[in-house]
């Protein structure tokens, strides 16, 4: 299975199953679909393929076609083109693997000091129930993680909300408790903090810089965009009070181990300008993601928006390449892709591991498959006192993989997105093995842009024009 496309003047071919990427000339690009089609019909012999190409590709002479066909065959023989799927046979072993929990999302506060219009947590309330996690509940959650992590040494805990800084003392106490468990149980905690920054101060930052492996800072981009979507409860904007704090976080962490994270909506379909704005503020680690919302919401993205959004990703990819060449590059989360090593097989097939390796914990100690399922009682898995009670929910998520999703099977992006978000699939289709179509369209485009950037960096150019354009 191959995927081919043109981007920024490059003819790009991805061999889906091996992950090999090729930058090819026009003739190879043009004949590949015909060669692939014939191979699928069992026709591989050059003596049979070449006459068909000669008849159909009259714009090229036979010698050029022969040379292009030889190039394609060499790549196929080297295992870099038309490769077989080696993962599907692994799926039974994958589904029957032992469940090991490696990460928790602690909902340290179901409360928030902002009133973000797109918040899936409903201003931190999660279906109308405000609450603050106690130290005792958090402590039991960390004990559960250690007890259910098997031989895994590195464990991850994200302090999430609402706004976790509204319960800062418990955050600090749980970090200290977690550190006390490490040597005794041969574990190492990697703590992260997600915050809107309103309550951030020097004391908090000093502790976070010492103990937090990563800090996620919520900001949507340009001042007018951010203030419209992320106001205080009284309606006043939050941009001016958080930007200086976020700059300090980036500086004190030496532009590493943090990222600013934004959401774009129908109110800023030109979101590439927001990414550029964040980069101009000096941030080097940036994520700006599409809002996920029901179409009835006035800020929700529509199917009709997709072409324009794809153009924005193309525009952004070229801009980020330009900045890289100028020595002022930034890491844009959705364009970061490993074309050499890539994720392990389990990650390629199942993604984040929600409901199995990754769980969310409410302030009162209930377990859900992830933070986006919190409050949906049909996904309540258990609690910190009894553990995982509804193992059938966990078993459903163990079967959630790219081969269980009909729309993933023939998608070129499946080993990069790993089937996408189970919560989004459920919320839009009623099935964790469904597909959120709008999200899939944008994900595929992001992967194409990410591959193009890698190609341009390897090629040593920002753009490559075709021979016709040069003439």
C-alpha positions as CSV (number, residue, x, y, z in Angstrom):
1,X,0.0,0.0,0.0
2,X,1.4,3.4,-1.0
3,X,0.2,7.0,-0.6
4,X,1.4,9.6,-2.9
5,X,0.8,13.4,-3.0
6,X,2.3,16.7,-4.1
7,X,3.2,19.3,-1.5
8,X,5.3,22.5,-1.8
9,X,6.8,21.3,-5.1
10,X,7.7,17.9,-3.9
11,X,6.4,14.6,-5.3
12,X,6.1,12.5,-2.2
13,X,5.5,8.7,-2.0
14,X,4.9,7.0,1.3
15,X,5.1,3.2,1.6
16,X,2.6,2.8,4.3
17,X,3.6,-0.6,5.8
18,X,7.3,0.1,6.0
19,X,7.1,3.8,6.6
20,X,9.7,4.5,3.9
21,X,9.3,8.0,2.2
22,X,10.6,8.7,-1.3
23,X,10.9,12.0,-3.2
24,X,10.5,11.1,-6.8
25,X,10.6,12.7,-10.2
26,X,7.5,13.3,-12.3
27,X,7.7,10.1,-14.4
28,X,8.0,7.8,-11.4
29,X,5.2,9.7,-9.6
30,X,3.0,9.3,-12.7
31,X,3.5,5.6,-13.3
32,X,3.4,4.4,-9.7
33,X,-0.5,4.1,-9.5
34,X,-0.5,1.9,-12.7
35,X,2.4,-0.2,-11.4
36,X,0.7,-0.7,-8.0
37,X,-2.6,-1.6,-9.6
38,X,-0.9,-4.3,-11.8
39,X,1.0,-5.7,-8.8
40,X,-2.2,-6.0,-6.9
41,X,-3.5,-8.1,-9.8
42,X,-0.4,-10.3,-9.6
43,X,1.4,-8.8,-12.6
44,X,5.0,-7.9,-11.7
45,X,7.1,-9.0,-14.7
46,X,8.7,-6.1,-16.4
47,X,8.0,-7.6,-19.8
48,X,4.3,-7.4,-19.1
49,X,4.2,-4.1,-17.2
50,X,6.4,-2.0,-19.6
51,X,4.0,-2.5,-22.7
52,X,1.1,-1.3,-20.6
53,X,3.0,1.8,-19.4
54,X,4.1,2.5,-23.0
55,X,0.6,2.4,-24.2
56,X,-0.9,4.5,-21.4
57,X,1.9,7.0,-20.7
58,X,2.4,8.4,-24.1
59,X,3.9,11.6,-22.8
60,X,7.1,9.6,-21.9
61,X,9.4,7.7,-24.3
62,X,10.0,4.0,-23.7
63,X,13.5,4.3,-22.5
64,X,12.5,6.8,-19.8
65,X,9.7,4.5,-18.7
66,X,12.0,1.6,-18.5
67,X,14.4,3.4,-16.3
68,X,11.6,4.6,-14.0
69,X,10.3,1.1,-13.8
70,X,13.7,-0.2,-12.9
71,X,14.0,2.4,-10.1
72,X,10.6,1.3,-8.7
73,X,11.5,-2.4,-8.8
74,X,14.8,-1.7,-7.0
75,X,12.9,0.0,-4.2
76,X,10.4,-2.9,-4.0
77,X,13.2,-5.5,-3.9
78,X,14.9,-3.5,-1.1
79,X,11.7,-3.7,1.0
80,X,11.0,0.1,0.7
81,X,8.0,0.0,-1.6
82,X,4.8,-2.2,-1.9
83,X,5.7,-3.9,1.4
84,X,3.4,-6.3,3.1
85,X,1.5,-5.5,6.4
86,X,3.5,-7.2,9.1
87,X,1.3,-5.9,12.0
88,X,-2.1,-7.5,11.4
89,X,-0.8,-10.9,12.4
90,X,0.3,-9.3,15.7
91,X,-3.2,-8.2,16.6
92,X,-4.3,-11.3,18.6
93,X,-1.2,-11.2,20.7
94,X,-1.7,-7.5,21.2
95,X,-5.3,-7.9,22.4
96,X,-4.4,-10.6,24.8
97,X,-1.4,-8.8,26.4
98,X,-1.3,-8.3,30.1
99,X,-2.8,-5.0,31.2
100,X,-0.2,-2.7,32.9
101,X,-1.2,0.8,34.0
102,X,1.5,3.4,33.3
103,X,-0.2,6.7,33.4
104,X,-2.9,8.6,35.4
105,X,-4.6,11.9,34.7
106,X,-5.5,13.2,38.2
107,X,-8.5,15.6,38.1
108,X,-7.1,17.6,40.9
109,X,-9.8,20.2,40.7
110,X,-13.2,20.1,39.0
111,X,-13.4,23.8,39.2
112,X,-11.9,26.6,37.1
113,X,-11.3,30.4,37.3
114,X,-11.9,30.9,33.6
115,X,-15.0,30.3,31.5
116,X,-13.6,29.0,28.2
117,X,-16.4,28.7,25.7
118,X,-15.3,25.4,24.2
119,X,-14.4,23.6,27.4
120,X,-15.4,19.9,27.3
121,X,-15.3,20.0,31.1
122,X,-18.0,22.6,31.2
123,X,-15.8,25.3,33.0
124,X,-14.3,22.5,35.1
125,X,-17.5,21.2,36.5
126,X,-17.7,17.9,34.4
127,X,-21.5,17.6,34.1
128,X,-22.3,19.9,37.0
129,X,-20.3,18.5,39.9
130,X,-17.7,20.9,41.3
131,X,-15.1,19.2,43.5
132,X,-11.6,19.3,44.7
133,X,-9.4,16.2,45.1
134,X,-8.3,15.5,48.6
135,X,-4.8,14.4,49.5
136,X,-6.2,11.0,50.6
137,X,-7.8,10.3,47.3
138,X,-4.7,11.3,45.3
139,X,-2.5,9.2,47.6
140,X,-4.7,6.1,46.9
141,X,-4.5,6.8,43.2
142,X,-0.7,6.9,43.3
143,X,-0.7,3.7,45.3
144,X,-3.0,2.1,42.7
145,X,-0.6,3.1,39.9
146,X,2.4,1.6,41.6
147,X,0.6,-1.6,42.4
148,X,-0.8,-2.0,38.8
149,X,2.3,-0.9,36.9
150,X,4.0,-4.4,36.8
151,X,7.7,-4.2,36.0
152,X,7.4,-0.8,34.4
153,X,9.8,1.7,36.1
154,X,8.7,5.0,34.5
155,X,5.2,6.2,35.5
156,X,3.4,9.3,34.4
157,X,1.0,11.5,36.3
158,X,-0.7,14.6,34.9
159,X,-2.2,17.1,37.2
160,X,-5.3,18.2,35.4
161,X,-8.6,20.1,35.8
162,X,-10.5,22.4,35.6
163,X,-7.6,24.4,36.9
164,X,-5.2,22.3,39.1
165,X,-3.6,25.4,40.6
166,X,-6.8,26.0,42.5
167,X,-5.7,22.9,44.5
168,X,-2.0,23.6,44.5
169,X,-1.2,22.4,48.1
170,X,-2.5,18.9,47.3
171,X,-0.5,18.9,44.0
172,X,2.7,19.6,46.0
173,X,1.8,17.1,48.7
174,X,1.1,14.3,46.1
175,X,4.4,15.0,44.3
176,X,6.3,14.7,47.6
177,X,4.4,11.4,48.4
178,X,5.1,10.1,44.9
179,X,8.8,10.8,45.4
180,X,8.7,8.8,48.6
181,X,7.5,5.7,46.7
182,X,10.2,5.7,44.1
183,X,13.1,4.1,45.7
184,X,11.1,1.6,47.7
185,X,9.2,0.3,44.7
186,X,11.9,0.9,42.0
187,X,9.7,3.5,40.2
188,X,10.3,6.9,38.7
189,X,7.4,9.4,38.5
190,X,7.2,11.8,35.6
191,X,4.8,14.6,36.8
192,X,3.2,17.1,34.4
193,X,1.0,20.1,35.0
194,X,-1.6,21.6,32.7
195,X,-2.6,25.1,33.7
196,X,-4.3,28.3,32.3
197,X,-1.7,30.3,34.2
198,X,-3.9,32.7,36.0
199,X,-2.7,31.6,39.5
200,X,0.9,30.9,38.4
201,X,3.5,32.7,40.5
202,X,7.2,32.5,41.3
203,X,6.7,30.0,44.2
204,X,4.7,27.6,42.0
205,X,7.1,28.0,39.1
206,X,10.1,27.2,41.3
207,X,8.5,24.0,42.5
208,X,7.2,23.1,39.1
209,X,10.7,23.6,37.5
210,X,12.1,21.3,40.1
211,X,9.5,18.5,40.0
212,X,7.5,18.7,36.8
213,X,8.9,17.0,33.8
214,X,6.6,19.0,31.5
215,X,4.2,22.0,31.9
216,X,1.4,22.6,29.5
217,X,0.4,26.2,29.2
218,X,-3.1,27.0,27.8
219,X,-3.2,30.0,25.3
220,X,-5.0,30.2,22.0
221,X,-2.8,32.7,20.2
222,X,-3.5,36.3,19.3
223,X,-4.9,38.5,22.0
224,X,-8.3,39.0,20.4
225,X,-8.7,35.2,19.7
226,X,-7.6,34.2,23.2
227,X,-9.7,36.7,25.1
228,X,-12.8,35.8,23.1
229,X,-12.6,32.1,23.8
230,X,-10.9,32.1,27.2
231,X,-12.3,34.9,29.3
232,X,-12.8,35.1,33.1
233,X,-16.2,34.3,34.4
234,X,-16.9,38.1,34.5
235,X,-16.1,38.3,30.8
236,X,-12.7,40.1,31.0
237,X,-9.8,38.7,29.0
238,X,-6.9,36.7,30.4
239,X,-4.2,37.2,27.7
240,X,-2.3,40.1,29.3
241,X,-2.0,38.5,32.7
242,X,-0.8,35.1,31.5
243,X,1.6,35.9,28.6
244,X,4.4,37.4,30.9
245,X,4.1,34.3,33.1
246,X,4.3,31.9,30.2
247,X,7.3,33.7,28.8
248,X,9.0,33.2,32.2
249,X,8.2,29.5,32.2
250,X,9.7,29.1,28.8
251,X,12.8,31.1,29.8
252,X,13.4,29.4,33.1
253,X,13.0,25.9,31.5
254,X,15.4,26.9,28.8
255,X,12.7,26.5,26.1
256,X,12.4,22.8,26.8
257,X,10.0,20.5,28.6
258,X,7.0,22.7,28.2
259,X,4.6,23.7,25.5
260,X,2.0,26.3,24.9
261,X,-1.2,24.6,23.9
262,X,-4.1,26.4,22.0
263,X,-7.4,25.5,20.4
264,X,-8.6,27.0,17.2
265,X,-12.3,27.3,16.4
266,X,-14.5,28.7,13.7
267,X,-13.6,32.2,15.0
268,X,-10.0,31.8,13.9
269,X,-10.0,29.7,10.8
270,X,-6.7,31.5,10.0
271,X,-5.1,29.6,12.9
272,X,-1.7,29.6,11.2
273,X,-1.5,33.3,12.3
274,X,-2.0,32.2,15.9
275,X,0.9,29.8,15.6
276,X,3.1,32.5,14.1
277,X,2.0,34.9,16.9
278,X,3.0,32.4,19.6
279,X,6.4,31.8,17.8
280,X,6.9,35.6,17.6
281,X,6.3,35.8,21.4
282,X,9.4,33.6,21.7
283,X,7.8,30.2,22.4
284,X,9.6,27.3,20.8
285,X,7.3,24.4,21.8
286,X,3.8,25.0,20.3
287,X,0.6,23.0,19.9
288,X,-2.5,24.6,18.4
289,X,-5.3,22.0,17.8
290,X,-8.7,22.0,16.2
291,X,-11.7,22.3,18.5
292,X,-13.8,19.1,18.8
293,X,-17.4,20.1,19.3
294,X,-20.9,19.3,18.1
295,X,-21.9,21.2,15.0
296,X,-24.7,23.0,16.9
297,X,-22.1,25.0,18.7
298,X,-21.5,28.3,17.0
299,X,-17.7,27.9,17.3
300,X,-17.6,24.3,16.0
301,X,-15.7,23.5,12.8
302,X,-17.8,22.4,9.8
303,X,-17.1,20.1,6.9
304,X,-17.1,23.1,4.7
305,X,-14.2,24.5,6.6
306,X,-11.9,21.6,5.8
307,X,-10.4,22.9,2.5
308,X,-9.4,26.2,4.1
309,X,-8.0,24.5,7.1
310,X,-5.9,22.3,4.9
311,X,-4.6,25.4,3.2
312,X,-3.7,26.8,6.6
313,X,-1.6,23.7,7.4
314,X,0.2,24.0,4.1
315,X,0.9,27.7,4.7
316,X,2.1,27.0,8.2
317,X,4.4,24.2,7.1
318,X,6.2,26.5,4.6
319,X,6.4,29.2,7.2
320,X,8.0,26.9,9.8
321,X,10.4,25.6,7.2
322,X,11.4,29.2,6.5
323,X,11.9,30.0,10.1
324,X,14.0,26.9,10.5
325,X,16.3,28.0,7.7
326,X,16.6,31.4,9.3
327,X,17.8,29.8,12.6
328,X,14.6,30.7,14.4
329,X,12.8,27.4,14.2
330,X,10.0,26.1,16.5
331,X,8.6,22.7,17.3
332,X,4.9,22.5,16.2
333,X,3.5,19.5,17.9
334,X,1.4,18.2,15.0
335,X,4.3,18.4,12.6
336,X,6.7,16.4,14.7
337,X,7.0,12.9,13.2
338,X,9.7,10.2,13.4
339,X,10.3,8.7,9.9
340,X,13.2,6.5,11.0
341,X,12.4,4.8,14.3
342,X,8.7,5.6,14.9
343,X,6.6,4.3,17.9
344,X,6.6,0.7,19.1
345,X,4.1,-1.7,17.6
346,X,1.6,-1.3,20.5
347,X,1.6,2.4,20.1
348,X,1.2,2.2,16.3
349,X,-1.8,0.0,16.8
350,X,-3.7,1.5,19.7
351,X,-2.4,5.0,20.4
352,X,-2.7,6.6,23.8
353,X,-3.7,3.4,25.6
354,X,-6.9,4.9,27.2
355,X,-8.8,2.5,29.3
356,X,-5.9,0.2,29.6
357,X,-2.5,1.8,30.2
358,X,-3.9,5.3,30.8
359,X,-6.8,6.2,33.2
360,X,-8.4,9.4,34.5
361,X,-9.2,9.8,38.2
362,X,-12.0,12.1,39.4
363,X,-11.7,14.2,42.6
364,X,-13.7,11.6,44.5
365,X,-11.6,8.7,43.2
366,X,-13.5,7.2,40.3
367,X,-11.7,5.7,37.3
368,X,-12.6,6.5,33.7
369,X,-10.8,5.5,30.5
370,X,-9.5,9.1,30.0
371,X,-10.4,12.7,30.9
372,X,-12.8,13.1,28.0
373,X,-15.0,10.2,29.3
374,X,-15.3,11.6,32.8
375,X,-18.9,12.0,33.8
376,X,-20.2,9.5,31.3
377,X,-21.4,6.8,33.7
378,X,-21.4,4.0,31.2
379,X,-17.6,4.3,31.2
380,X,-17.1,4.3,35.0
381,X,-14.5,1.6,35.5
382,X,-14.0,1.5,39.3
383,X,-12.4,3.6,42.0
384,X,-9.3,4.0,44.1
385,X,-10.7,1.9,46.9
386,X,-11.8,-1.1,44.9
387,X,-9.6,-0.9,41.8
388,X,-11.0,-1.7,38.3
389,X,-14.4,-3.2,39.0
390,X,-15.9,-3.2,35.5
391,X,-13.2,-5.1,33.7
392,X,-15.4,-5.5,30.6
393,X,-14.9,-1.8,29.9
394,X,-11.1,-2.3,30.0
395,X,-11.5,-5.3,27.7
396,X,-13.4,-3.2,25.2
397,X,-10.6,-0.7,25.1
398,X,-8.0,-3.5,24.7
399,X,-9.6,-4.3,21.4
400,X,-9.6,-0.7,20.2
401,X,-7.0,-0.6,17.4
402,X,-6.5,0.3,13.8
403,X,-7.7,-3.1,12.6
404,X,-10.9,-2.9,14.6
405,X,-11.8,0.4,12.8
406,X,-13.2,-0.1,9.3
407,X,-12.2,3.4,8.2
408,X,-8.6,2.9,9.4
409,X,-7.8,-0.3,7.5
410,X,-7.1,1.4,4.2
411,X,-5.9,4.8,5.6
412,X,-2.3,5.8,4.9
413,X,-2.1,7.6,8.3
414,X,-3.1,4.6,10.5
415,X,0.3,3.9,11.8
416,X,0.9,7.6,12.7
417,X,-2.4,8.5,14.3
418,X,-2.9,5.0,15.7
419,X,-6.6,5.1,15.1
420,X,-7.2,8.5,16.6
421,X,-9.0,9.5,19.8
422,X,-11.5,6.9,21.2
423,X,-13.5,9.6,23.0
424,X,-13.9,11.6,19.8
425,X,-15.0,8.5,17.9
426,X,-17.5,7.6,20.6
427,X,-18.9,11.1,20.9
428,X,-19.5,11.4,17.1
429,X,-20.4,7.8,16.2
430,X,-21.4,6.1,19.5
431,X,-18.6,3.6,19.0
432,X,-15.0,3.8,20.3
433,X,-14.1,2.0,17.1
434,X,-15.8,4.5,14.9
435,X,-14.1,7.5,13.3
436,X,-14.4,11.3,13.8
437,X,-14.3,12.1,10.1
438,X,-13.5,15.8,10.3
439,X,-10.6,15.0,12.7
440,X,-9.4,12.3,10.4
441,X,-9.3,14.7,7.4
442,X,-7.2,17.2,9.4
443,X,-4.9,14.5,10.8
444,X,-4.1,13.2,7.4
445,X,-3.2,16.7,6.2
446,X,-1.0,17.3,9.2
447,X,0.9,14.0,8.6
448,X,1.4,15.0,4.9
449,X,2.8,18.4,6.0
450,X,5.1,16.7,8.6
451,X,6.5,14.4,5.9
452,X,7.0,17.3,3.5
453,X,9.0,19.2,6.1
454,X,11.2,16.2,6.6
455,X,11.6,15.9,2.9
456,X,12.5,19.6,2.5
457,X,15.0,19.4,5.3
458,X,16.7,16.4,3.8
459,X,16.6,18.0,0.3
460,X,18.2,21.2,1.7
461,X,15.5,23.5,0.3
462,X,12.4,25.3,1.5
463,X,10.5,24.5,-1.6
464,X,11.0,22.6,-4.8
465,X,9.5,23.8,-8.0
466,X,8.7,21.4,-10.8
467,X,10.6,21.6,-14.1
468,X,7.5,23.1,-15.8
469,X,7.3,25.9,-13.1
470,X,11.0,26.7,-13.5
471,X,10.6,27.1,-17.3
